[in-house]
Amino acid sequence: MNRINPAKLLLSKWTATRPLRKEKHFLVTELFRDEEGTVLEIELQAVLTRRGERLPWQTLQNADAWKMGWK
C-alpha cells in the first residue's frame, strides 16, 4: 500500500502498473475538497493524451495499480 498525504497530492506524478490505451504516466491536476478542506477526490490526467479522470484519492494507495513517480 502506498502511504499518501492527501494534502500533498497536487501535481504529483503516478505510473499505472497496467496501462490502458497506452496511458502509463499520470499527473494529479486538481484536488476536490469538502467544506472542512478535507481532500475527497482528485483529477488524474494522462500525460500522453491529456484525458482527465476524477477519482477518490484513496485509489492511489493501491500499490498493485499505481506507483509513485514516473517509472
N, C-alpha and C positions, 0 to 999 in steps of 0.2 A: 504494500500500500504506500502510495506517495504521500508524504507529510506536506501539507499545504497551509499557508496562511492566506485566507481568502482576501484580506485587505491588500496583499501584495501581488495579486494576480494580474493586474492591468499591465499590458504589454509583455507578459511572459510568453515564452516560446515553448511549444509542445510538439512531440513527434508521435504520430499514430503508429502503433505496432502492427496493425493490419490495415494498410491504406486502401481506401475505396476511390475509384475514379482518378487514380494517380495522385491523390491528395494525401501527402505524407506530413508536411510541415504546416503548423498552425500557430496563430498569434491571438492572444486574448485582446480584443479591441475595445470592449466595454464591460462595465460591471453594473448589474441591476440590483438595487438595494431596496429594503423596506423603509418604513417611516423612521425606524430607530437607527438606520445606517448599516444594518447587517446585510452582507452580500448574500443574495438568494440565487442569482443566475449570472451567467457570463455570455458574451458574444464571442464565439470562436470563429476566426476567419482563416480559410485556407490560403496559404501564400501563393500557390500556383494559379488558382482560379478566382481568387477574391470572393468565393462563396462564403456567406456567413451562416452560422447556426447558433441558435440560442439554447443553452443547456444549463442544468443545475451545476454549480461549481464542483459539487462532490463527484461528478463523473470523472474528473481528472485524477481522483485518488485511486482509480483502478489501474494498478501497475501492469496488468495484462493487456490493457488497451492503450495506455498513454505513458510516455517517457518525458521527463523534464528536459528542456533544451531541444536543439535540432541535432539529430544524430543520423 
